[in-house]
Every structure is written in C-alpha cells, then in structure tokens.
Amino acid sequence: MTLWELYTIAGLICLILEMVVPSMFFLNLAFAGFITAVISLFITDWVILTLIFVVLSLISILLLRPILLRRKETKEQQTGMEGKYIGKIVKVIEPIDKFHGAITVYDERWEARTDCEEQIPCGTEVKITGYDSLVLQVERV
C-alpha cells in the first residue's frame, strides 16, 4: 500500500466518523488527510508526510472549525422555530389577549398570547415575537 492510499483511507475514515459523530472535528482531519494524500504523490518520506498531516490538522482545527461551527449553528437556528415562525406577520383568527386567542400561520392554527393590555381583534395583522412551548407570543403591527 502506497502512502497516498494510506492518507486517502485515513481521510475517508475521518469522513465516516464525522457522519456518525457530527462534531465538526473529524472533518478537519479528513481535509488534512486528503491534502496530505495529494502531497504524498510528490514527497515520499513518511516522516515529512506525517508532520505535514499533523500541521494541516492543527491549522484546520484552529482556523476552519470555528467557521464550520458558526455556519452549523446558523443553519440549526434557521430551521427551528426561529427560522420558520418568529418575525412573521400573520392574521388573528380569534381575539387575542393575555390568556386566549389564536392565529393562522401557513394555514395552521396556533394558540397565541400578547403582553399588551388591550385585546387584539380578529382580522388584525400581528407579528410573532416569541414562543412558549406551543403558544406563540405576538404583538400588534
């Protein structure tokens, strides 16, 4: 087995580990393994290649991992309640006060509450500002 094959296999194993344990750690090692595999086509000394792999791994972990983690957190936030409902302008279908009320979002009925003292009548447009379990918090637009 040649060195480029060895580092390619190491990169593939790290990719598989990243799929099983999504920690954005093994992905960095996979990048380092694949880059080292390409470099091993030109350099044949395994000691130098091992040093290159270690250095690339450390650089990748220190520089690339924070960027990947930030992007992952942003995507998770956008696909949850915040991305789908919070900030949307919707219609009131049952008068809303501090204790009762409902809105329609994407043709779905949701319980809604407001912090203001006055009741929000049916047909009024409101903005979703937050949520508490299955009850959405709204404010008049």
C-alpha positions in Angstrom: 0.0 0.0 0.0 1.4 3.4 -1.0 1.4 6.5 1.2 -1.2 8.3 -0.9 -3.6 5.4 -0.5 -3.0 5.3 3.3 -3.8 9.0 3.7 -6.8 8.7 1.4 -8.2 5.9 3.5 -7.5 7.9 6.7 -9.4 10.8 5.2 -12.3 8.5 4.3 -12.4 7.0 7.8 -12.5 10.6 9.2 -15.4 11.5 6.9 -17.3 8.4 8.0 -16.6 9.3 11.7 -17.9 12.8 11.0 -21.1 11.4 9.7 -21.6 9.2 12.7 -20.4 11.8 15.3 -21.2 15.3 13.8 -18.8 17.3 15.8 -17.0 19.2 13.1 -13.7 17.7 14.4 -13.2 14.7 12.1 -14.0 16.8 9.1 -10.8 18.8 9.7 -8.8 15.6 9.9 -10.4 14.4 6.7 -9.3 17.6 4.9 -5.8 17.2 6.2 -5.7 13.5 5.1 -6.9 14.3 1.6 -4.4 17.2 1.2 -1.6 15.0 2.5 -2.6 12.3 0.1 -2.1 14.7 -2.8 1.2 15.9 -1.4 2.4 12.3 -1.0 2.4 12.0 -4.8 5.4 14.4 -4.8 7.0 13.6 -1.4 7.7 10.0 -0.4 9.2 10.4 3.0 6.6 9.2 5.5 8.1 11.3 8.4 7.7 14.5 6.5 4.2 13.5 5.4 3.2 12.7 8.9 4.4 16.1 10.0 2.5 17.7 7.2 -0.6 15.8 8.2 -0.3 17.0 11.8 0.4 20.6 10.9 -2.5 20.7 8.4 -4.8 19.1 11.0 -3.9 21.7 13.6 -4.3 24.6 11.2 -7.6 23.2 10.0 -8.9 22.7 13.6 -7.7 26.2 14.7 -8.9 28.1 11.6 -11.6 26.1 9.8 -13.5 24.5 12.7 -14.8 27.8 14.2 -16.1 28.8 10.8 -17.8 25.5 10.3 -19.4 25.6 13.8 -20.7 29.1 13.2 -22.4 28.0 9.9 -23.8 24.9 11.6 -25.3 26.9 14.5 -26.8 29.4 12.0 -28.4 26.6 9.9 -29.8 24.9 13.0 -31.3 28.2 14.2 -32.9 29.0 10.9 -34.6 25.6 10.6 -36.1 25.7 14.0 -38.9 27.7 15.4 -36.9 31.0 14.9 -36.5 30.4 11.2 -40.0 29.3 10.4 -42.2 31.5 12.6 -40.5 34.2 14.6 -40.8 37.6 12.8 -43.6 36.6 10.5 -46.7 38.8 10.0 -49.9 36.8 10.4 -53.7 37.2 10.8 -55.6 36.9 14.0 -58.5 34.3 13.8 -59.7 34.5 17.4 -59.3 37.7 19.5 -56.0 37.6 21.4 -55.3 38.8 25.0 -53.1 37.6 27.8 -55.0 34.4 28.2 -56.8 33.4 25.0 -56.5 33.8 21.2 -55.4 32.2 18.0 -53.6 33.0 14.8 -53.1 31.2 11.5 -49.6 30.6 10.2 -49.0 28.7 6.9 -52.7 27.6 7.1 -52.1 26.1 10.6 -54.0 27.3 13.7 -51.8 28.3 16.6 -52.6 29.4 20.1 -51.4 33.0 20.6 -51.0 35.4 23.5 -50.0 39.1 23.8 -48.4 41.1 26.6 -50.4 44.2 25.9 -53.4 45.2 28.0 -55.9 45.6 25.1 -57.4 42.8 23.2 -56.4 42.3 19.5 -59.5 41.7 17.4 -60.0 39.1 14.6 -58.6 40.0 11.2 -55.8 42.2 12.6 -52.2 41.6 11.5 -49.7 40.8 14.2 -46.1 39.9 14.3 -44.8 36.7 16.0 -42.2 37.7 18.6 -41.6 34.5 20.5 -42.9 31.3 21.7 -43.5 29.3 24.9 -43.9 25.6 24.0 -46.9 25.5 21.6 -48.2 29.1 22.3 -46.8 31.9 20.2 -46.3 35.4 21.6 -47.5 38.2 19.3 -47.6 42.0 19.1 -49.7 44.3 17.0 -48.0 45.5 13.8 
